[in-house]
Amino acid sequence: MTPDRLEKIQRTLNLRQPDLTVLTDEVQKDRNLSAIVRSADAFAIPKVHCVWEGNTYHISRNQAAGAGTWVDVVTHDTITDAISDLQAEGFKVCAAHFTDRAIDYRTYDFTQPTALLLGAEREGVSDEAAEACDEHLIIPMLGMTQSFNVSVAGALILSEAARQRELAGMYKERRISDEEYERLLFEWCQPQITAFCQERGLPYPALGEDGELADPQGFSNMINGRG
């Protein structure tokens, strides 16, 4: 772990926005989901929620450019369950969806806890999901086409969310909890030991200020039954 790498990890964690997230509804093409996850990481979003056929998902390594390592992906059984769960956590769920009640995405207040809902490539947001959402957002189109690709639309809207939050000073102080910070710091600094501990149900060992194990010999003794 080089000092520069550790500093970048710490800086990234300090910018994370726990009250801004994305929810995808049956976005089936892995390149689109991967691009959405990549945009989430770029705009300091720590978690993406997905409703995926079969409750499984696949992220394209090329499209995500490693972002899947830095963004937690949570799956839900149904879109209505996902929306109600997020609303129960205090999020306003906003669908990127063209309807009579839709507003220009630039007029929405993204400084409040927000989950951006992106619908399937062809069908878009389902009727039941649209009905359950708090707001509908549109991106004004100036050409002949009616809409952007789902991942492009997501990136545009998240860019506006980040702009508003930066103006409001929401990136100046760390906003994730100390517990979440310490967990992610360990997992990002020590991915192999993280996998080892998770497979065996072991607690993470203490991390030193340099991003390495504080007591590597003690951890070795513990896993070998000599602690």
PyMOL commands that set and color helices and strands:
alter all, ss='L'
color gray80, all
select helices_A, chain A and resi 3-15+30-42+53-55+61-64+67-69+79-88+105-107+127-132+150-167+178-189+191-200+216-223
alter helices_A, ss='H'
color red, helices_A
select strands_A, chain A and resi 20-25+47-51+72-76+92-96+103-104+114-118+135-138
alter strands_A, ss='S'
color yellow, strands_A
deselect
rebuild
show_as cartoon
